[in-house]
């Protein structure tokens, strides 16, 4: 289950129809999972005990960028979106080793 509501993700993507809701939700779940894996975290609860509202805006933006890369980006733009997401997530990474 996604921490970001589908309605917020669709607003970010500027999608007003419901035809792609299942696809967007699956991609959103994947983007959230990828963000957690990149940060080396098991759950967003490590940031807050309440709701997704406690998650830093830069983490939320990174998830949106990963979603946009999967849903809307042209093939030549995907790397740019993904890199931008990694830059946003980097300060929150843990367990990077030596």
C-alpha positions as CSV (number, residue, x, y, z in Angstrom):
1,X,0.0,0.0,0.0
2,X,1.3,3.4,-1.0
3,X,2.0,6.2,1.5
4,X,1.3,8.8,-1.1
5,X,-2.4,9.0,-1.9
6,X,-3.1,8.2,-5.6
7,X,-4.9,11.5,-5.9
8,X,-1.7,13.4,-5.0
9,X,0.4,11.4,-7.4
10,X,-2.1,12.0,-10.2
11,X,-2.1,15.7,-9.4
12,X,1.7,15.8,-9.6
13,X,1.5,14.0,-13.0
14,X,-1.3,16.3,-14.1
15,X,-3.5,13.2,-14.8
16,X,-7.2,14.0,-14.6
17,X,-8.7,10.7,-15.9
18,X,-9.1,7.4,-14.2
19,X,-8.1,5.1,-17.0
20,X,-4.6,4.6,-15.7
21,X,-5.3,4.5,-12.0
22,X,-4.2,0.9,-11.5
23,X,-1.0,1.4,-13.5
24,X,-0.1,4.7,-11.7
25,X,-0.7,3.0,-8.3
26,X,1.5,0.1,-9.2
27,X,4.3,2.5,-10.4
28,X,3.8,4.6,-7.2
29,X,4.3,1.6,-5.0
30,X,7.4,0.7,-7.0
31,X,8.8,4.2,-6.7
32,X,8.2,4.2,-3.0
33,X,9.9,0.8,-2.6
34,X,12.8,1.9,-4.8
35,X,13.3,5.0,-2.6
36,X,13.3,3.0,0.5
37,X,15.8,0.5,-0.9
38,X,18.1,3.4,-2.1
39,X,18.0,5.0,1.3
40,X,18.7,1.6,3.0
41,X,15.5,1.9,5.1
42,X,12.9,-0.7,5.8
43,X,9.9,1.7,6.1
44,X,8.9,5.4,6.0
45,X,8.0,4.9,9.7
46,X,11.7,5.4,10.4
47,X,11.1,9.1,9.6
48,X,7.9,9.5,11.5
49,X,5.3,7.5,13.5
50,X,2.3,9.4,12.2
51,X,1.7,9.6,8.4
52,X,3.5,10.4,5.2
53,X,3.1,14.1,6.1
54,X,6.2,13.7,8.3
55,X,8.4,12.5,5.4
56,X,10.8,15.2,4.2
57,X,9.6,17.1,1.1
58,X,12.8,16.1,-0.7
59,X,12.0,12.4,-0.2
60,X,8.4,13.0,-1.4
61,X,9.8,14.9,-4.5
62,X,12.2,12.0,-5.2
63,X,9.3,9.5,-5.2
64,X,7.4,11.7,-7.6
65,X,10.4,11.9,-9.9
66,X,10.8,8.1,-9.9
67,X,7.1,7.8,-10.7
68,X,7.3,10.4,-13.5
69,X,10.3,8.6,-14.9
70,X,8.3,5.4,-15.1
71,X,5.0,6.8,-16.3
72,X,5.7,9.9,-18.4
73,X,9.3,10.3,-19.3
74,X,10.6,9.8,-22.8
75,X,13.3,7.1,-22.9
76,X,16.1,9.6,-23.2
77,X,14.8,11.5,-20.2
78,X,14.5,8.6,-17.8
79,X,18.1,8.7,-16.6
80,X,17.8,12.5,-15.8
81,X,14.7,11.9,-13.6
82,X,16.3,9.0,-11.8
83,X,19.5,10.9,-11.2
84,X,17.5,13.8,-9.8
85,X,15.7,11.5,-7.5
86,X,18.9,9.9,-6.2
87,X,20.3,13.4,-5.5
88,X,17.2,14.2,-3.4
89,X,17.5,10.9,-1.5
90,X,21.2,10.8,-0.9
91,X,21.2,12.8,2.4
92,X,18.8,10.2,3.9
93,X,20.9,7.2,3.0
94,X,22.0,5.0,5.9
95,X,24.4,2.0,6.1
96,X,26.6,3.0,3.2
97,X,29.6,1.3,4.6
98,X,33.1,2.8,4.6
